[in-house]
Amino acid sequence: MIRFEDLLEKVRAYNPDADLELLRKAYVFSAYEHKGQVRHSGEPYMVHPLEVADFLADLKLDVVAVASGLLHDVVEDTLTTIERITELFGPEVAHVVEGVTKISTIPFSSSEERQAENFRKMLLAMVDDIRVILVKLADRLHNMRTLHHLPEERRVKIAQETLDIYAPIANRLGMSKVKNELEELCFKYLEPRAYESLRGRVEARRRTAEGLIDELKPTIAAKLAEAQVPYMVIDGRIKRLYSIWLKLKRQKIDLDQVYDFVALRIVTSTVKDCYAALGIIHQTWSPVPGRIKDLIAMPRPNGYQSLHTSVISEHGFPFEVQIRTEEMDGRAEEGLSRFHPQWKGNRRHPCGQRFVSQRRACRRDPSSSCSRRYTGPSASSGSLA
Ligand code: MN
């Protein structure tokens, strides 16, 4: 169990001027209000708000967000009123807590795609402070991580809602780490049999795949060094179960035909080096036709940028190579949170920066779907929807 003192230390480390007294007060108040309540796991309730706050601190968010994480269930689950929160913690914390509380009162019943899309839009339109969404995502992530403690019926309901609403929202914010974890957990609870069977098949190939990664890393490093293309990181991964499953289902193919089952990632410091590295890869292995994607020139709607290509190894084993700069790589993992230095002076809409860059991307690429997806008002003053 995470200790409150460790959380304070974490916040102090990235924000030396943080109002730690506010956090202490929020912790004591929340612990008092939730006293006697237990989670389905049998643990004291306070474990949950602490985990939520800890995740928000991992995103290096401000004290208002972290305090709101500690207090996020107080109005919903105890007799505390929002007025009391305003009185004790100020209007900003109260506003975030109220936003999170409101979201849980909207009934979500259908997982039909259009309904889900409408629901996501409605939810985002309601929210005028990105921290509300971030607290809600942190809340959902911890609930999904501890879902096995719930009865099956509730597990399925929560997992479906997560897959339909929260994973796409995390994706839209570019928070791929969160999205990926949510999707893997949803897959496990919604399709337990398919999950287990695919897991077995992937495990059976894991050793070969890891061997391939171990063999490719030094080869790529040597080729790049030989061509004097500097790089910072080369690493490899095996595709996540949920995305393999989607691909098998959509394209009606077999596991052997998944060209990105293994992917190598090259991180460089400049865009120029990305393209140079791509050239080296194509000179070394044969590219698979139709698999080259320039997502640097044409970023995804959520801002993701990278070069992707699939090639065939000497042994006939296909693999994908993803090439991006360090900055693009950080953004791909953490999403919005990486933009927090720009939040200052624009606290209500920290996502302003992200939407500016998306809009630029739209202008460069008129065919990009982001012009359809993002129809909100001006970048710095609009809502998230
Ligand atoms: Mn909660």
Boltz pocket constraint, residues with backbone or C-beta under 6 A from the ligand:
constraints:
  - pocket:
      binder: B
      contacts: [[A, 48], [A, 72], [A, 73], [A, 139]]
      max_distance: 6.0
